[in-house]
Amino acid sequence: MRDNLGILLMEDQSGEVAVQLFADPVSAKAAYDNLAGSPADPSRRATFITLKYGEPSKAEVISKMLPVILDPDKQPDGYVLGTGPIHFLKKDP
């Protein structure tokens, strides 16, 4: 039997819920962390549950609303390979 399990719940505005089960919750949680949706998508709630069996058993639950709309002023102006994000100085109008 498994010692851990991942569950993804996607709930839309009408209240319908889609469920996905993952045998490897570590890599599934990494994918969940990158889940942002598209700005054109309708609003929905994503919930990720990690179940760890054993003594003691434990559950970790995280949720977020999709789509995640990022503030363009806080985004980097570009990326340099091997270095990371870069930000240019902005002049006040």
N, C-alpha and C positions, 0 to 999 in steps of 0.2 A: 504494500500500500504506500501511497505518497506521504511525504512528510510536510509538504506545503502545496498550496493551490492558489491560483489567482482567478478572480472573477471581475469581469468588466460589465457594468450596467450602463446602458445608454437610454435615457428617458427623454421623449420628445414633449412638445407643448400639449399634446392631447392626452398625455399620461401613459402612452404605450411604452413598454420597456423591452429592450433587446438585451440578451444575456450572452456573454462569451466566457468560456472557461479556458484557463491556461495551465498547462502542466509545469511550465517554468515561469513563476511569477516575477523573478528578478528581471529577465529580459522584457517581459510584458509590461512591467512597471516603467522601465526605461522608455518604451514606446509610448506609454500613457503620458509620461512627463513631457514628451514632444508633441502631444496631441493638441492642436490649436483650432482646427476647423477652418472654414473659409468665411470671409466676411459676408458672403452672399447666402450662407446657410442659415436656416431658421435656428432660433435659440433652443438649446437642449442641455441636459445635465449629464455629465459623465462621472461615474463613481467607480473607483478601483478598490477591491477588497483583497487583502492578502491573508490567507489562513495558514497558520503554522500549527501543526499537530505535535503532540508530545506532552511532556510534563514540564511546565504548564502549557496548555494550548493558548494561542493568542491570535487575535485578529487586528489588522491595521486597515483603517478605512480613510480614503481621501476622495474628495470630489471637487469638481470645478464646472463652471458654466461655459458652454461653447456657443458661438465662436469666441475665441480670445482676441480682442481687438487691442493691438499694441499702439501706443502713442508714437507717432513717427518722429517726434522731437527727441525721444529717448533712444531711438534706434541708432546704431553706428552708421557712419557715412560710407563705410566700405570695410573690406577685410583684406588683410595681407596674409598670404599663405605662409604658414609656419610661425606667424606672429600673433594673429588674431584681429579683433575689430579695431578700427581707427575712427577717431572723431576729429573733424575739422573745427577750427575756431569759427564761431558764428558772429556776424556783426549785427548789432541792433539797428533796426530801421530808423 
